[in-house]
Amino acid sequence: MLKALIFDVDGTLAETEDLHRQAFNRAFSEMGLGWTWSPAAYSDLLKVMGGKERLAHYVETEHAAEAGEIRPLMPEIHQRKTRLYGDLVEAGQLALRPGIARLIAEAKVSGVRLAVATTTSRPNVDRLLAVNFRQDPESVFDVIASGDEAARKKPASDVFDLALARLGVAPSEAIAFEDSAAGIRSARDAGLPVIATRSRYTESHRLEGAFSAISDLGEPGDPHRHIDGVAWPGGVVTLRALQAWHAAQAG
């Protein structure tokens, strides 16, 4: 029986990554650092999972000579970036990806539990959910496991392991939704089957390990683009279709 759906956030629930990039650039400007991350540069930086880790990697590789002076500033840089990202989300610049709100609503009506498993920090998750669902985050998701709580970032399985433990379900009783190669590996190493939805910053990623790869979850009248693996009726991922696939695997 399918008991839970577990969602990544950045690139999966919403196309958040470019807002993160803009927020970093605004934080750099506010602190007089003179750094700018272009979309191409940020795409490369996304190979490092987690905003704090991404910033540290950038400082150590691109500003090694002054890293000793910059390291003490990094907590403030990231705090500013988190606040600025929240401001951008509050300004209405970030909608959920196609099919997300619909599938979550279907799951809630049917009693299928919902979880988040993400490397981003909890304030980022809360702001995104509050703006798009107009509810308290815990009213939307039964479990939220964020990057602040995981000992290791994706592609390690820690945050998915944490989500599963809090849900109290076995990996075989859930399905994960991801958009990146690192996320797919993380979910698979936790024992979860994965649906992959390509996002703006993961167009070049190989989506191996996902049992279905699609452009997005699709909406009635606006089907998604099938990429690989399992194809969904009418180009729309519905709870009924997920339950049918899950039952077929169990049988």
C-alpha positions as CSV (number, residue, x, y, z in Angstrom):
1,M,0.0,0.0,0.0
2,L,1.3,3.5,-0.9
3,K,1.4,5.4,2.4
4,A,3.6,8.5,1.7
5,L,4.9,10.9,-0.9
6,I,8.3,12.6,-0.1
7,F,9.3,15.8,-2.0
8,D,12.5,17.6,-2.5
9,V,12.1,21.4,-2.4
10,D,14.5,23.3,-4.6
11,G,13.7,22.6,-8.3
12,T,11.0,20.0,-7.3
13,L,8.3,21.9,-5.5
14,A,9.2,25.1,-7.2
15,E,11.9,26.6,-9.4
16,T,13.7,28.1,-6.4
17,E,17.3,28.0,-7.6
18,D,17.4,31.3,-9.5
19,L,15.8,33.1,-6.5
20,H,18.5,31.6,-4.3
21,R,21.1,32.9,-6.8
22,Q,19.6,36.4,-6.8
23,A,19.4,36.4,-3.0
24,F,23.1,35.5,-2.8
25,N,24.0,38.3,-5.2
26,R,22.0,40.8,-3.2
27,A,23.7,39.7,0.0
28,F,27.1,40.0,-1.6
29,S,26.2,43.5,-2.7
30,E,24.9,44.6,0.7
31,M,28.2,43.5,2.3
32,G,30.3,45.2,-0.3
33,L,31.9,42.1,-1.6
34,G,31.7,42.8,-5.3
35,W,30.8,39.2,-6.2
36,T,28.2,38.2,-8.8
37,W,27.1,34.7,-9.5
38,S,25.8,34.4,-13.1
39,P,23.3,31.6,-14.0
40,A,26.1,29.6,-15.6
41,A,28.4,30.0,-12.6
42,Y,25.5,29.1,-10.3
43,S,24.7,26.0,-12.3
44,D,28.2,24.8,-11.7
45,L,28.1,25.7,-8.0
46,L,24.9,23.6,-7.6
47,K,27.1,20.5,-7.8
48,V,27.8,21.4,-4.1
49,M,24.7,20.6,-2.1
50,G,23.5,23.1,0.5
51,G,23.7,26.9,0.5
52,K,26.2,27.2,3.3
53,E,28.4,24.5,1.8
54,R,28.1,26.1,-1.7
55,L,29.2,29.5,-0.3
56,A,32.2,27.9,1.6
57,H,33.2,26.0,-1.6
58,Y,33.1,29.3,-3.6
59,V,35.2,31.1,-1.1
60,E,37.8,28.4,-0.8
61,T,38.2,27.9,-4.6
62,E,37.7,31.4,-6.0
63,H,38.9,33.6,-3.1
64,A,41.5,31.4,-1.5
65,A,44.0,34.2,-0.8
66,E,41.4,36.1,1.3
67,A,39.6,33.1,2.6
68,G,40.9,33.6,6.1
69,E,39.3,37.1,6.3
70,I,36.1,36.0,4.6
71,R,35.3,32.9,6.7
72,P,34.2,34.8,9.8
73,L,31.7,36.7,7.5
74,M,30.1,33.6,6.0
75,P,27.4,33.1,8.7
76,E,26.2,36.7,8.2
77,I,26.3,36.4,4.4
78,H,24.1,33.3,4.6
79,Q,21.7,34.8,7.1
80,R,21.3,37.9,4.8
81,K,20.8,35.6,1.8
82,T,18.1,33.6,3.7
83,R,16.3,36.8,4.6
84,L,16.5,38.2,1.1
85,Y,15.3,35.0,-0.4
86,G,12.3,35.1,1.9
87,D,11.6,38.6,0.8
88,L,11.7,37.5,-2.9
89,V,9.3,34.6,-2.2
90,E,7.0,36.9,-0.2
91,A,6.9,39.3,-3.2
92,G,5.2,36.6,-5.2
93,Q,8.1,35.7,-7.4
94,L,7.9,31.9,-6.9
95,A,5.0,29.7,-7.8
96,L,4.8,25.9,-7.3
97,R,5.7,23.8,-10.3
98,P,2.9,22.3,-12.5
99,G,0.9,19.5,-10.7
100,I,2.4,20.0,-7.3
101,A,-0.6,21.6,-5.6
102,R,-3.0,19.2,-7.3
103,L,-1.1,16.0,-6.3
104,I,-0.7,17.2,-2.7
105,A,-4.4,17.9,-2.5
106,E,-5.2,14.5,-3.9
107,A,-2.9,12.9,-1.3
108,K,-4.4,14.8,1.6
109,V,-8.0,13.8,0.6
110,S,-6.9,10.1,0.3
111,G,-5.0,10.0,3.6
112,V,-1.6,9.5,2.0
113,R,1.0,11.2,4.2
114,L,3.3,13.9,2.9
115,A,6.9,14.8,3.7
116,V,9.6,17.1,2.6
117,A,13.3,16.0,2.4
118,T,15.6,18.8,1.4
119,T,19.1,20.2,1.8
120,T,17.8,23.7,2.1
121,S,17.3,25.4,5.5
122,R,14.0,25.3,7.3
123,P,13.2,29.0,7.1
124,N,13.4,28.7,3.3
125,V,11.0,25.8,3.3
126,D,8.6,27.5,5.6
127,R,8.4,30.7,3.6
128,L,7.8,28.9,0.3
129,L,5.0,26.8,1.8
130,A,3.4,29.6,3.7
131,V,3.2,31.8,0.6
132,N,2.0,29.2,-1.8
133,F,-0.4,27.2,0.5
134,R,-1.5,30.1,2.8
135,Q,-1.3,27.6,5.7
136,D,1.1,26.7,8.4
137,P,3.7,24.4,6.8
138,E,2.8,21.6,9.3
139,S,-0.7,21.8,8.1
140,V,0.4,20.9,4.5
141,F,3.2,18.3,5.3
142,D,3.1,15.7,8.0
143,V,6.9,15.8,8.1
144,I,9.6,18.3,7.2
145,A,13.2,17.1,7.2
146,S,15.5,19.9,6.3
147,G,19.2,20.4,5.6
148,D,19.8,21.9,9.1
149,E,19.0,18.5,10.6
150,A,20.9,16.1,8.3
151,A,24.5,15.2,9.3
152,R,25.4,14.8,5.6
153,K,23.9,16.6,2.6
154,K,22.6,14.9,-0.5
155,P,23.8,12.7,-2.3
156,A,24.0,11.0,1.1
157,S,20.7,9.5,2.1
158,D,20.5,11.1,5.6
159,V,17.6,13.5,5.0
160,F,15.4,10.9,3.3
161,D,16.3,8.4,6.1
162,L,15.2,11.1,8.6
163,A,11.9,11.7,6.7
164,L,11.1,8.0,6.6
165,A,11.8,7.6,10.3
166,R,9.5,10.5,11.2
167,L,6.8,9.2,8.9
168,G,7.1,5.7,10.3
169,V,6.9,4.1,6.9
170,A,9.2,1.7,5.0
171,P,10.9,2.9,1.8
172,S,8.8,0.4,-0.1
173,E,5.7,2.2,1.1
174,A,6.7,5.6,-0.3
175,I,7.7,7.4,-3.5
176,A,10.2,10.3,-3.7
177,F,10.1,13.2,-6.0
178,E,13.4,14.8,-7.1
179,D,14.9,16.9,-9.8
180,S,18.7,16.3,-9.6
181,A,21.2,13.5,-10.0
182,A,22.4,14.0,-6.4
183,G,18.8,13.9,-5.1
184,I,18.0,10.8,-7.0
185,R,21.0,9.0,-5.6
186,S,20.1,10.2,-2.1
187,A,16.6,8.9,-2.3
188,R,17.6,5.6,-4.0
189,D,20.3,5.0,-1.3
190,A,17.4,5.4,1.3
191,G,15.6,2.6,-0.6
192,L,13.0,4.8,-2.2
193,P,11.6,4.6,-5.8
194,V,12.0,8.0,-7.4
195,I,10.2,10.1,-10.0
196,A,12.4,12.8,-11.5
197,T,11.1,16.1,-12.8
198,R,13.7,18.2,-14.7
199,S,14.2,21.8,-13.5
200,R,15.8,24.8,-15.0
201,Y,19.2,24.1,-13.4
202,T,19.2,20.3,-13.9
203,E,18.6,20.2,-17.6
204,S,22.1,18.6,-18.1
205,H,21.7,16.0,-15.3
206,R,21.5,12.4,-16.1
207,L,18.4,11.1,-14.3
208,E,19.5,7.5,-13.9
209,G,18.0,5.7,-11.0
210,A,14.5,7.3,-11.4
211,F,11.8,4.9,-12.5
212,S,10.1,7.8,-14.4
213,A,11.7,11.0,-15.7
214,I,9.4,13.8,-16.9
215,S,9.4,17.5,-17.4
216,D,6.9,18.1,-14.5
217,L,3.9,16.4,-12.9
218,G,1.5,17.8,-15.5
219,E,-2.0,19.2,-15.3
220,P,-5.2,18.2,-17.1
221,G,-5.1,20.0,-20.4
222,D,-1.4,20.8,-20.0
223,P,0.4,17.4,-20.0
224,H,4.1,17.1,-19.2
225,R,6.8,15.9,-21.5
226,H,7.9,12.3,-21.0
227,I,11.6,11.8,-20.9
228,D,12.3,8.2,-19.8
229,G,10.9,5.3,-17.9
230,V,7.3,4.9,-16.8
231,A,4.8,7.1,-18.8
232,W,1.7,8.5,-17.1
233,P,-1.8,8.4,-18.6
234,G,-2.6,11.7,-20.3
235,G,0.8,13.1,-19.3
236,V,-0.4,13.8,-15.8
237,V,0.9,12.2,-12.6
238,T,-2.1,11.5,-10.4
239,L,-2.4,9.8,-7.0
240,R,-4.5,7.1,-8.6
241,A,-1.8,6.4,-11.2
242,L,0.9,6.3,-8.5
243,Q,-1.2,3.9,-6.5
244,A,-1.7,1.7,-9.5
245,W,2.1,1.6,-10.3
246,H,2.9,0.9,-6.7
247,A,0.4,-1.9,-6.4
248,A,1.9,-3.5,-9.6
249,Q,5.4,-3.4,-8.1
250,A,4.1,-5.1,-4.9
251,G,2.2,-7.7,-6.8
